[in-house]
Amino acid sequence: MSRKQNVVPAAEELNRELTAIINSSSDGLFVCRADGTVIRVNPASERMHGICADEIVGRNIKDLVAEGFVERSAGLEAIRTGKQVSVLQVIEGRKLMSTGMPVYDEQGQLVLSVTTVRDVTEMDRLQRQLEEQGIINSQIREQMLSMQQGELESKQIIARSPTMLTTLGQAIRVGGAESTVLILGESGTGKGVLVDLIHGNSRRSSGPLIKLNCGAIPETLIESELFGYEKGAFTGADGNKPGYFEMADGGTLFLDEIAELPASSQVKLLRFLEDGSITRLGGTTPRKVNVRVLAATHRNLQQMVEEGVFRLDLFYRLNVIPLAVPPLRDRHDCILPLLRHYIDYFSEKTGVQRRLGRAAVDALLAYPFPGNVRELMNLCERLVVMSEAEIIGLIDLPPSVLKQTEVQSLVPIHWRDGVGLQEVVAEVEREVLSTARKRYGSQVEIAEALGVNQSTIARKMKRYGLL
């Protein structure tokens, strides 16, 4: 047998081994000639990109990019630049890291580009978890997470910022006291959460927690609701009725919006705080009740005292231990965990799968949330219910959010610092296709209007969940 005859089987055997190695790789692999012609695509790459090798082998990568088979080719960039190029892509909700390498012959001429593709979705998820854990580095955070994490999780309290963690720690500490607590903060910040935390960590936790919104009851009824009434106290009072104080006996009474309490009720509340007794409306006999009072307001009580609409002596009685709940705009580290929690919560509740895209996250992190946590919860519910695709993007955000977060420069709203070009292009494509779908009657008409093939429109609409 000649030497040439020996070489041929050896070459065939080597080729079979290389093919087996390439096809068994869990990483995707694209191989292109120097002119961009695709000559090999392994099965892993087919799975990641949702394509068939027979459809693209022999075609030019430039045409494939133009037709939307891939958004951007690291291999093509490697051919163009002659250098190693890495590209991050999002395909069907999966994050793919593509690295293109130019290959030269002995004369230094470019002959191939080899692109490896790795699915980094799971790695990205783990990285996100590490980032969230990484913020817990101060002493107060370590103390809160080690000593009260179980308590906070059981109450669905989500806190990451130092100011909020400090406030929660103070609430837990004052729970063991019997002092009156005045909780201050804007509407929607979660003052009621602190009330639950204080009561749950008090010696009264087995007793009732009665809550009353002083601003939700007409002024003519508030006194009878708080202190109760005797038969004949007023027209229609045909029996005796205990008030909120008596119902809270042995426990805690939370008076929300305490600033709305009318002057006559302020006097009777002050009397209770001084001697622990109340008198029913229309009655003459004082009743001793064992109640701890917690109060809250979003208004400036000191200013109301100066204006003569709130009693100074009552203010001092209530303000024994003041707790201030910071607004959401001052606890920026809490926003992203809250967004993710409520998006997941409403997704599970409505039976759909939704998650925030990077551009939407950036816009929401820049939004001041004047309505605080209550507004954030309502917004998350709206996004889950109204968005059409799994990934919530800028197109899904209400105009009020986009208007307040828009960068005041020549940079379009679709691009923000830290957002890659790939995601910007994907957002724009989805927005254009969503608008075109409403304007035109069919994919053929959309394709004609946008100057591409109908198959490209179908593929991209499927990718963005618009079918």
Secondary structure in CASP SS format (residue, H / E / C, confidence):
PFRMAT SS
TARGET T0000
AUTHOR 0000-0000-0000
METHOD secondary structure of the structure
MODEL  1
M C 1.00
S C 1.00
R H 1.00
K H 1.00
Q H 1.00
N H 1.00
V H 1.00
V H 1.00
P H 1.00
A H 1.00
A H 1.00
E H 1.00
E H 1.00
L H 1.00
N H 1.00
R H 1.00
E H 1.00
L H 1.00
T H 1.00
A H 1.00
I H 1.00
I H 1.00
N H 1.00
S H 1.00
S C 1.00
S C 1.00
D C 1.00
G E 1.00
L E 1.00
F E 1.00
V E 1.00
C E 1.00
R E 1.00
A C 1.00
D C 1.00
G C 1.00
T E 1.00
V E 1.00
I E 1.00
R E 1.00
V E 1.00
N C 1.00
P H 1.00
A H 1.00
S H 1.00
E H 1.00
R H 1.00
M H 1.00
H H 1.00
G C 1.00
I C 1.00
C C 1.00
A H 1.00
D H 1.00
E H 1.00
I H 1.00
V C 1.00
G C 1.00
R C 1.00
N E 1.00
I H 1.00
K H 1.00
D H 1.00
L H 1.00
V H 1.00
A H 1.00
E H 1.00
G C 1.00
F C 1.00
V C 1.00
E C 1.00
R C 1.00
S C 1.00
A H 1.00
G H 1.00
L H 1.00
E H 1.00
A H 1.00
I H 1.00
R H 1.00
T H 1.00
G C 1.00
K C 1.00
Q C 1.00
V E 1.00
S E 1.00
V E 1.00
L E 1.00
Q E 1.00
V E 1.00
I E 1.00
E C 1.00
G C 1.00
R E 1.00
K E 1.00
L E 1.00
M E 1.00
S E 1.00
T E 1.00
G E 1.00
M E 1.00
P E 1.00
V E 1.00
Y E 1.00
D C 1.00
E C 1.00
Q C 1.00
G C 1.00
Q C 1.00
L E 1.00
V E 1.00
L E 1.00
S E 1.00
V E 1.00
T E 1.00
T E 1.00
V E 1.00
R E 1.00
D E 1.00
V C 1.00
T H 1.00
E H 1.00
M H 1.00
D H 1.00
R H 1.00
L H 1.00
Q H 1.00
R H 1.00
Q H 1.00
L H 1.00
E H 1.00
E H 1.00
Q H 1.00
G H 1.00
I C 1.00
I C 1.00
N C 1.00
S C 1.00
Q H 1.00
I H 1.00
R H 1.00
E H 1.00
Q H 1.00
M H 1.00
L H 1.00
S H 1.00
M H 1.00
Q C 1.00
Q H 1.00
G H 1.00
E H 1.00
L H 1.00
E H 1.00
S H 1.00
K C 1.00
Q C 1.00
I C 1.00
I C 1.00
A C 1.00
R C 1.00
S C 1.00
P H 1.00
T H 1.00
M H 1.00
L H 1.00
T H 1.00
T H 1.00
L H 1.00
G H 1.00
Q H 1.00
A H 1.00
I H 1.00
R H 1.00
V H 1.00
G H 1.00
G C 1.00
A C 1.00
E C 1.00
S C 1.00
T C 1.00
V E 1.00
L E 1.00
I E 1.00
L E 1.00
G C 1.00
E C 1.00
S C 1.00
G C 1.00
T C 1.00
G C 1.00
K H 1.00
G H 1.00
V H 1.00
L H 1.00
V H 1.00
D H 1.00
L H 1.00
I H 1.00
H H 1.00
G H 1.00
N C 1.00
S C 1.00
R C 1.00
R C 1.00
S C 1.00
S C 1.00
G C 1.00
P C 1.00
L E 1.00
I E 1.00
K E 1.00
L E 1.00
N E 1.00
C C 1.00
G C 1.00
A C 1.00
I C 1.00
P C 1.00
E H 1.00
T H 1.00
L H 1.00
I H 1.00
E H 1.00
S H 1.00
E H 1.00
L H 1.00
F H 1.00
G C 1.00
Y E 1.00
E C 1.00
K C 1.00
G C 1.00
A C 1.00
F C 1.00
T C 1.00
G C 1.00
A C 1.00
D C 1.00
G C 1.00
N C 1.00
K E 1.00
P C 1.00
G C 1.00
Y H 1.00
F H 1.00
E H 1.00
M H 1.00
A C 1.00
D C 1.00
G C 1.00
G C 1.00
T E 1.00
L E 1.00
F E 1.00
L E 1.00
D E 1.00
E C 1.00
I H 1.00
A H 1.00
E H 1.00
L C 1.00
P C 1.00
A H 1.00
S H 1.00
S H 1.00
Q H 1.00
V H 1.00
K H 1.00
L H 1.00
L H 1.00
R H 1.00
F H 1.00
L H 1.00
E H 1.00
D H 1.00
G C 1.00
S E 1.00
I E 1.00
T C 1.00
R C 1.00
L E 1.00
G C 1.00
G C 1.00
T C 1.00
T C 1.00
P C 1.00
R E 1.00
K E 1.00
V C 1.00
N C 1.00
V C 1.00
R E 1.00
V E 1.00
L E 1.00
A E 1.00
A E 1.00
T E 1.00
H C 1.00
R C 1.00
N C 1.00
L H 1.00
Q H 1.00
Q H 1.00
M H 1.00
V H 1.00
E H 1.00
E C 1.00
G C 1.00
V C 1.00
F C 1.00
R C 1.00
L H 1.00
D H 1.00
L H 1.00
F H 1.00
Y H 1.00
R H 1.00
L H 1.00
N C 1.00
V C 1.00
I E 1.00
P E 1.00
L E 1.00
A E 1.00
V C 1.00
P C 1.00
P C 1.00
L H 1.00
R H 1.00
D H 1.00
R C 1.00
H H 1.00
D H 1.00
C H 1.00
I H 1.00
L H 1.00
P H 1.00
L H 1.00
L H 1.00
R H 1.00
H H 1.00
Y H 1.00
I H 1.00
D H 1.00
Y H 1.00
F H 1.00
S H 1.00
E H 1.00
K H 1.00
T H 1.00
G C 1.00
V C 1.00
Q C 1.00
R C 1.00
R E 1.00
L E 1.00
G C 1.00
R H 1.00
A H 1.00
A H 1.00
V H 1.00
D H 1.00
A H 1.00
L H 1.00
L H 1.00
A H 1.00
Y C 1.00
P C 1.00
F C 1.00
P C 1.00
G C 1.00
N H 1.00
V H 1.00
R H 1.00
E H 1.00
L H 1.00
M H 1.00
N H 1.00
L H 1.00
C H 1.00
E H 1.00
R H 1.00
L H 1.00
V H 1.00
V H 1.00
M H 1.00
S C 1.00
E C 1.00
A C 1.00
E C 1.00
I E 1.00
I E 1.00
G C 1.00
L H 1.00
I H 1.00
D H 1.00
L C 1.00
P C 1.00
P H 1.00
S H 1.00
V H 1.00
L H 1.00
K H 1.00
Q H 1.00
T H 1.00
E C 1.00
V C 1.00
Q C 1.00
S C 1.00
L C 1.00
V C 1.00
P C 1.00
I C 1.00
H C 1.00
W C 1.00
R C 1.00
D C 1.00
G C 1.00
V C 1.00
G C 1.00
L H 1.00
Q H 1.00
E H 1.00
V H 1.00
V H 1.00
A H 1.00
E H 1.00
V H 1.00
E H 1.00
R H 1.00
E H 1.00
V H 1.00
L H 1.00
S H 1.00
T H 1.00
A H 1.00
R H 1.00
K H 1.00
R H 1.00
Y C 1.00
G C 1.00
S C 1.00
Q H 1.00
V H 1.00
E H 1.00
I H 1.00
A H 1.00
E H 1.00
A H 1.00
L H 1.00
G C 1.00
V C 1.00
N C 1.00
Q H 1.00
S H 1.00
T H 1.00
I H 1.00
A H 1.00
R H 1.00
K H 1.00
M H 1.00
K H 1.00
R H 1.00
Y C 1.00
G C 1.00
L C 1.00
L C 1.00
END
